Amino acid sequence: MVAGGTWTIKYSDEDSLTLGAEYAWNEVGYTDPAIYPFLVAGAPTLTGNPLNPVVQQDTHAYRPFYLGRQYAAAFVALPKPGRWNNTDFTLSVLGNLSDRSFVARLDHSVLVLTYLRLETFVAASFGHAGGEFRLGFDIPAAQIPAPTGISVPLPVLQLGIAARVSL
């Protein structure tokens, strides 16, 4: 089930601001983030004949944006503000309400040439450590067949840049 909406506010003759929010319910999602490291490692799956099953590793067991039961998102879009007619800004927050982890992101886009757009973003994760959007964990070597164990640090900040050509 998904529900959402947007509202656009005109704040000058040529400019507007759009607010939006969305909620999603995923019946097959997990309620406990303790399962995430197991899914990242590739949860075992049974295939073949039910009387003689074959155990295989499911390398796609960890599916971001489909892990939790409940998600919520909100955004503010500011296209072409004021005299910046080639620039767009978007601030968004996405949260996995089931594990209380969130990511906030600020996107910036500017048309630098007739067909070339430069896009940048900065994102920060916050909320419950070990949740989907703030995933970090340590698995000691004694618990898995690896000599050193597995360590995934918590994300702090993400930065990105892209160039888009429109033909």
BAGU-611981 format. One record per residue: z, y, x of N, C-alpha, C, O, CB in turn. Coordinates in steps of 0.001 Angstrom, whole numbers, padded with zeros to 6 digits, always signed. Glycine has a CB too. Layout:
<rs>
ZYXZYXZYXZYXZYX ...
</rs>
This chain:
<rs>
+000000-001168+000839+000000+000000+000000+000000+001242+000892+000742+001311+001873+001215-000008-000959 -000821+002202+000551-000904+003454+001295-000922+004602+000300-001609+004541-000720-002166+003489+002213 -000165+005646+000600-000171+006849-000216-000146+008048+000721+000524+008024+001754+001037+006877-001208 -000867+009082+000361-000898+010258+001218-001540+011426+000513-002033+011310-000609-001636+009961+002505 -001522+012544+001187-002131+013724+000617-002268+014828+001645-001657+014790+002713-001328+014207-000561 -003083+015811+001301-003273+016978+002160-003184+018230+001307-003389+018201+000093-004637+016913+002910 -002878+019313+001967-002806+020613+001314-003359+021642+002288-002882+021749+003418-001336+020966+000879 -004352+022390+001861-004968+023411+002701-004521+024791+002244-004559+025118+001058-006506+023299+002663 -004097+025590+003215-003612+026940+002953-004552+027919+003640-004752+027853+004853-002138+027126+003450 -005116+028806+002876-005998+029844+003438-005106+031031+003807-004464+031623+002940-007147+030275+002408 -005068+031376+005105-004180+032456+005535-004929+033733+005928-004300+034737+006260-003344+031988+006699 -006247+033706+005894-007055+034918+006073-008409+034662+005428-008638+033578+004892-007212+035300+007601 -009293+035622+005467-010606+035459+004840-011403+034301+005435-012175+033653+004729-011401+036738+004972 -011219+034037+006738-012014+033013+007412-011202+031825+007916-011783+030856+008405-012739+033626+008558 -009874+031872+007811-009039+030850+008451-008166+030111+007454-007724+030663+006446-008168+031480+009514 -007931+028830+007773-007063+028016+006936-006261+027047+007805-006589+026795+008965-007888+027246+005880 -005225+026528+007212-004314+025580+007849-004216+024392+006909-004055+024579+005703-002890+026219+008141 -004311+023166+007433-004213+021979+006591-002984+021175+006975-002775+020862+008147-005481+021115+006709 -002173+020842+005979-000986+020001+006148-001277+018661+005495-001922+018602+004449+000295+020670+005527 -000806+017596+006104-001032+016276+005524+000115+015334+005822+000850+015508+006794-002327+015688+006039 +000256+014332+004969+001283+013308+005162+000773+012002+004562-000039+011997+003637+002646+013734+004510 +001269+010899+005112+000854+009586+004641+001991+008597+004828+002787+008715+005761-000411+009108+005383 +002060+007629+003937+003036+006536+004027+002265+005238+003861+001346+005159+003046+004181+006672+002938 +002636+004216+004631+001981+002912+004523+003022+001806+004541+003984+001854+005308+000962+002710+005666 +002820+000809+003689+003677-000372+003608+002855-001570+004049+001769-001805+003518+004250-000576+002160 +003362-002334+005018+002677-003498+005566+003552-004723+005286+004532-004959+005992+002396-003330+007110 +003209-005482+004283+004028-006626+003845+004291-007633+004963+005372-008220+005013+003349-007332+002687 +003329-007844+005858+003485-008862+006900+004060-008291+008198+004113-008994+009206+002148-009520+007184 +004484-007043+008186+005043-006430+009386+006443-006947+009696+007083-007590+008864+005075-004925+009232 +006902-006655+010898+008217-007096+011364+009256-006020+011087+008957-004826+011086+008180-007435+012870 +010483-006470+010853+011578-005529+010634+012468-005403+011863+013279-004480+011944+012408-005959+009438 +012326-006323+012825+013167-006330+014018+012296-006191+015271+011458-007055+015530+014015-007628+014082 +012480-005116+016056+011643-004921+017247+011945-005907+018378+011232-005908+019382+011818-003517+017758 +012962-006731+018250+013277-007706+019298+012136-008703+019489+012063-009341+020539+014572-008453+018959 +011257-008855+018523+010127-009781+018617+008977-009218+019457+008129-009987+019910+009623-010122+017225 +008925-007906+019676+007782-007280+020352+007500-007826+021748+006338-008104+022045+008009-005810+020447 +008500-007999+022631+008181-008567+023953+007551-009953+023869+006672-010288+024663+009436-008639+024799 +007999-010755+022914+007444-012085+022694+005972-011981+022290+005142-012768+022746+008251-012838+021614 +005654-011011+021435+004268-010811+021004+003399-010292+022141+002247-010703+022276+004215-009841+019826 +003946-009382+022968+003199-008855+024114+002852-009984+025081+001753-010020+025634+004013-007758+024840 +003787-010898+025278+003570-012015+026204+002535-013001+025673+002045-013839+026430+004884-012742+026469 +002195-012919+024397+001214-013845+023809+001921-014952+023073+002127-016031+023630+000291-014434+024886 +002289-014716+021857+003025-015698+021054+002220-016980+020905+000998-016925+020764+003364-015121+019667 +002883-018135+020934+002147-019386+020750+001653-019526+019314+002312-019082+018374+003027-020584+021124 +000501-020142+019158-000065-020405+017842-000557-021847+017818-000999-022370+018841-001222-019406+017507 -000481-022488+016664-000920-023870+016513-002348-023885+015985-002669-023175+015032+000026-024656+015565 -003210-024695+016605-004589-024849+016157-004931-026321+016116-004184-027160+016619-005568-024084+017078 -006053-026626+015519-006524-028005+015488-005978-028780+014305-005556-028192+013310-006150-028704+016761 -005985-030090+014412-005548-031023+013390-004039-030892+013157-003275-030909+014122-005911-032464+013788 -003590-030761+011909-002146-030636+011653-001336-031844+012137-000152-031704+012444-001908-030441+010169 -001961-033035+012211-001255-034214+012693-001166-034260+014213-000293-034923+014774-001934-035458+012188 -002078-033548+014875-002089-033494+016330-002395-032047+016753-003464-031772+017298-003145-034503+016929 -001444-031115+016497-001736-029700+016767-001807-029401+018262-001202-030079+019092-000678-028815+016118 -002566-028364+018562-002687-027869+019929-002012-026498+019967-002306-025625+019150-004202-027790+020393 -001107-026325+020924-000423-025046+021070-001220-024182+022036-001470-024574+023176+001043-025239+021569 -001618-022997+021567-002346-022059+022401-001633-020720+022388-000861-020410+021480-003803-021910+021923 -001910-019937+023416-001327-018603+023500-002216-017625+022756-003414-017534+023025-001141-018164+024974 -001614-016879+021801-002354-015864+021046-002256-014541+021796-001257-013830+021685-001802-015722+019583 -003290-014218+022555-003269-012990+023361-003405-011730+022514-003279-010620+023031-004381-013028+024390 -003659-011888+021232-003772-010743+020324-002599-010675+019353-002708-010054+018296-005082-010813+019547 -001490-011300+019694-000329-011322+018807+000285-009933+018639+000787-009598+017566+000718-012290+019343 +000243-009134+019691+000776-007772+019623-000331-006851+019112-001284-006554+019832+001308-007294+021024 -000198-006408+017874-001220-005565+017239-000612-004210+016886-000005-004058+015826-001800-006253+015965 -000775-003226+017772-000224-001904+017477-000720-001375+016131-001851-001643+015725-000589-000921+018589 +000125-000634+015458-000120-000032+014148-000099-001045+013012-000337-000682+011860-001444+000679+014156 +000184-002321+013320+000344-003349+012291+001626-004144+012514+001798-005205+011914-000868-004293+012280 +002524-003656+013357+003743-004393+013688+004852-004167+012669+005536-005113+012275+004228-003996+015063 +005034-002934+012244+006151-002598+011375+005844-002807+009909+004692-002991+009515+006559-001186+011598 +006896-002776+009110+006736-002861+007657+006388-001509+007048+005598-001424+006107+008007-003403+007018 +006991-000446+007597+006801+000876+007004+006379+001880+008077+006950+001928+009166+008093+001350+006302 +005377+002669+007744+004893+003721+008626+004828+005038+007853+004621+005051+006640+003502+003355+009213 +005007+006132+008571+004826+007461+007989+004141+008337+009033+004329+008159+010236+006198+008083+007533 +003352+009277+008554+002649+010194+009446+002580+011563+008788+002573+011685+007563+001222+009668+009785 +002530+012584+009623+002361+013952+009143+001528+014706+010170+001577+014408+011363+003744+014656+008905 +000759+015690+009693-000049+016471+010620-000213+017895+010122-000065+018197+008938-001415+015822+010821 -000527+018757+011086-000911+020136+010822-002203+020368+011593-002237+020200+012812+000224+021166+011242 -003259+020750+010897-004548+021011+011547-004863+022493+011440-004756+023095+010372-005686+020158+010908 -005252+023064+012565-005586+024482+012639-006981+024609+013245-007118+024761+014459-004526+025277+013481 -008030+024547+012395-009393+024650+012921-009830+026111+013082-009626+026938+012193-010369+023914+011998 -010420+026399+014211-011024+027714+014478-010107+028882+014124-010482+029735+013319-012316+027848+013707 -008903+028933+014716-007962+030002+014343-008397+031376+014878-008839+031504+016019-006559+029668+014866 -008261+032380+014032-008564+033754+014450-009954+033901+015031-010947+033499+014425-007557+034218+015460 -010006+034487+016220-011295+034696+016898-011724+033494+017739-012788+033528+018357-011218+035927+017785 -010937+032460+017772-011252+031258+018546-012119+030329+017697-011662+029261+017290-009948+030531+019007 -013334+030714+017432-014193+029971+016518-014755+028674+017091-015411+027923+016371-015317+030836+016095 -014516+028398+018359-014966+027143+018964-013794+026226+019310-013973+025252+020041-015785+027430+020218 -012605+026521+018800-011398+025799+019179-010697+025222+017949-010636+025862+016899-010447+026719+019948 -010173+024012+018095-009386+023350+017044-008074+022848+017641-008030+022432+018798-010186+022169+016400 -007004+022890+016841-005704+022339+017229-005224+021402+016127-005427+021668+014942-004660+023475+017491 -004585+020304+016527-003957+019393+015569-002644+018907+016157-002602+018436+017293-004894+018191+015228 -001579+019021+015387-000270+018487+015749+000037+017365+014780+000006+017566+013566+000845+019594+015720 +000338+016176+015308+000604+015038+014434+001813+014257+014919+002138+014259+016106-000618+014123+014355 +002471+013589+013981+003600+012711+014275+003381+011426+013503+003114+011449+012302+004976+013378+013902 +003494+010304+014200+003356+008988+013587+004627+008217+013860+005115+008201+014989+002105+008224+014127 +005171+007574+012832+006416+006850+013015+006389+005466+012410+005858+005262+011318+007541+007622+012430 +006963+004517+013123+007231+003191+012596+008642+003277+012038+009607+003250+012802+007077+002045+013703 +008779+003379+010737+010088+003547+010124+010927+002284+010217+012154+002350+010137+009936+003954+008680 +010283+001133+010384+011003-000129+010481+011834-000208+011756+012958-000711+011729+010028-001292+010424 +011301+000279+012865+012055+000231+014128+012477+001615+014613+013058+001738+015691+011223-000446+015202 +012195+002650+013836+012604+004030+014112+012082+004548+015458+012817+005186+016212+014116+004129+014084 +010816+004269+015746+010174+004834+016933+009022+005721+016478+008384+005454+015459+009669+003709+017900 +008761+006789+017250+007800+007802+016844+006986+008269+018040+007395+008111+019191+008512+008988+016186 +005831+008845+017749+005024+009501+018767+004503+010806+018162+003979+010823+017048+003842+008575+019258 +004655+011886+018908+004142+013200+018501+003001+013557+019450+003076+013293+020650+005279+014309+018524 +001959+014148+018911+000774+014428+019723+000179+015773+019337+000058+016105+018158-000276+013312+019563 -000192+016542+020366-000892+017808+020182-002294+017652+020751-002465+017384+021941-000129+018995+020869 -003299+017821+019894-004696+017725+020305-005314+019115+020328-005014+019965+019489-005490+016789+019360 -006186+019324+021310-006892+020591+021475-008352+020254+021734-008658+019349+022510-006279+021458+022645 -009242+020975+021090-010665+020738+021258-011368+022086+021344-011088+022990+020557-011237+019876+020092 -012282+022217+022305-013023+023472+022451-014489+023156+022766-014792+022287+023584-012395+024366+023574 -015374+023870+022108-016806+023750+022360-017127+024606+023578-017022+025831+023521-017657+024189+021106 -017521+023964+024692-017767+024709+025930-019247+025016+026141-019582+026016+026774-017236+023930+027117 -020118+024187+025632-021562+024419+025649-022094+024031+024273-021354+023477+023459-022276+023597+026801 -023325+024305+024012-023891+024062+022685-023621+022642+022185-023308+022455+021010-025385+024319+022707 -023739+021645+023056-023583+020249+022653-022416+019558+023343-022279+018339+023229-024850+019492+022938 -021576+020292+024050-020488+019682+024813-019135+020213+024348-018886+021418+024357-020672+019943+026316 -018280+019296+023947-016932+019636+023494-015921+019000+024450-016027+017818+024775-016690+019154+022021 -014946+019786+024895-013870+019309+025768-012632+019092+024900-012213+019986+024164-013576+020330+026942 -012056+017897+024995-010894+017538+024186-009735+017154+025096-009918+016406+026056-011232+016379+023215 -008556+017658+024800-007358+017327+025564-006231+016990+024588-006242+017412+023431-006949+018503+026509 -005253+016218+025084-004082+015945+024266-002871+015723+025146-002990+015359+026316-004317+014733+023366 -001708+015948+024568-000435+015598+025175+000377+014918+024080+000424+015401+022949+000313+016868+025772 +001016+013797+024411+001792+013033+023438+003121+012638+024055+003217+012410+025261+001015+011780+022965 +004143+012560+023220+005471+012157+023661+006043+011150+022677+005929+011318+021462+006405+013381+023798 +006655+010111+023206+007300+009097+022383+008785+009415+022287+009387+009904+023243+007074+007672+022963 +009371+009134+021123+010802+009355+020949+011314+008401+019880+010542+007689+019238+011104+010836+020567 +012614+008401+019704+013224+007502+018737+013832+006299+019419+014243+006379+020577+012207+007056+017710 +013893+005191+018716+014558+003974+019173+013852+003368+020386+012660+003064+020325+014618+002952+018042 +014578+003195+021476+014023+002533+022669+013751+001072+022331+014602+000393+021757+015001+002649+023896 +012577+000597+022684+012195-000774+022375+011377-000883+021102+010903-001967+020764+013417-001630+022258 +011205+000224+020392+010372+000230+019200+008901+000272+019567+008554+000394+020742+010725+001410+018310 +008048+000175+018584+006601+000100+018812+006053+001285+019599+005241+001097+020505+005884+000008+017494 +006480+002494+019270+005940+003679+019938+006784+004122+021121+006484+005138+021748+005822+004812+018956 +007822+003383+021430+008652+003640+022613+009012+002291+023236+010168+002013+023555+009953+004462+022241 +007983+001471+023396+008155+000100+023845+008453+000035+025332+007685+000529+026157+006921-000715+023526 +009549-000564+025652+009946-000817+027025+010938-001959+027007+011776-002038+026108+010552+000455+027697 +010858-002846+027984+011779-003988+027992+011830-004615+029372+010956-004389+030209+011360-005039+026949 +012868-005404+029592+013050-006192+030809+013308-007630+030404+014205-007902+029605+014219-005637+031686 +012532-008548+030947+012753-009977+030718+013086-010593+032071+012225-010643+032950+011490-010675+030053 +014320-011063+032256+014695-011655+033542+013886-012917+033846+013429-013609+032936+016187-011982+033554 +013717-013204+035130+012949-014370+035567+013543-015666+035038+012816-016644+034864+012882-014417+037084 +014840-015699+034780+015485-016909+034286+015027-017272+032870+015160-018425+032460+016992-016737+034311 +014495-016317+032126+014090-016571+030742+012618-016925+030597+012205-017397+029538+014392-015370+029900 +011814-016709+031640+010382-016992+031552+009918-017677+032833+010582-017566+033863+009574-015690+031305 +008802-018374+032787+008296-019024+033994+007543-018043+034900+006342-018192+035125+007382-020187+033616 +008253-017050+035409+007667-016087+036345+008695-015826+037434+009886-015734+037136+007247-014749+035621 +008276-015703+038675+009239-015552+039768+010038-014251+039733+011173-014222+040210+008522-015641+041068 +009482-013187+039187+010176-011898+039225+010560-011365+037855+011238-010341+037775+009321-010890+039915 +010159-012010+036787+010417-011482+035456+009380-010439+035090+008401-010238+035808+011821-010887+035374 +009603-009780+033968+008673-008763+033489+009464-007512+033151+010497-007579+032484+007866-009265+032254 +008972-006370+033616+009608-005100+033314+008548-004112+032842+007563-003866+033538+010367-004551+034548 +008757-003549+031652+007867-002538+031100+008709-001289+030857+009584-001308+029990+007164-003036+029775 +008469-000193+031604+009283+001016+031433+008956+001735+030125+007858+001598+029585+009072+001965+032613 +009921+002501+029628+009716+003292+028420+008683+004384+028674+008718+005025+029724+011042+003908+027942 +007768+004610+027738+006815+005713+027910+007528+007044+027733+008455+007163+026932+005642+005592+026907 +007090+008036+028484+007686+009364+028395+006655+010351+027868+006852+010977+026827+008225+009821+029770 +005559+010482+028597+004549+011475+028261+003171+010886+028510+002957+010174+029491+004749+012775+029081 +002247+011183+027625+000867+010747+027785-000024+011986+027780+000172+012907+026987+000452+009743+026656 -000993+011991+028666-001948+013097+028751-003352+012521+028697-003594+011418+029187-001737+013937+030054 -004276+013260+028107-005646+012768+028048-006644+013896+028021-006348+015009+027585-005837+011891+026843 -007840+013585+028496-008933+014550+028496-010220+013768+028259-010389+012653+028751-008992+015369+029845 -011114+014374+027501-012404+013730+027211-013481+014792+027042-013197+015940+026701-012311+012845+025935 -014695+014395+027282-015852+015253+027029-016712+014545+025997-017019+013363+026147-016666+015554+028352 -017098+015254+024959-017901+014676+023887-019230+015413+023799-019268+016639+023694-017148+014739+022532 -020313+014656+023844-021656+015221+023744-022180+014936+022351-022176+013784+021915-022610+014637+024836 -022628+015953+021651-023217+015796+020308-024719+016032+020421-025168+017108+020816-022565+016795+019266 -025470+015023+020073-026928+015134+020151-027533+015352+018797-028752+015468+018677-027526+013901+020783 
</rs>
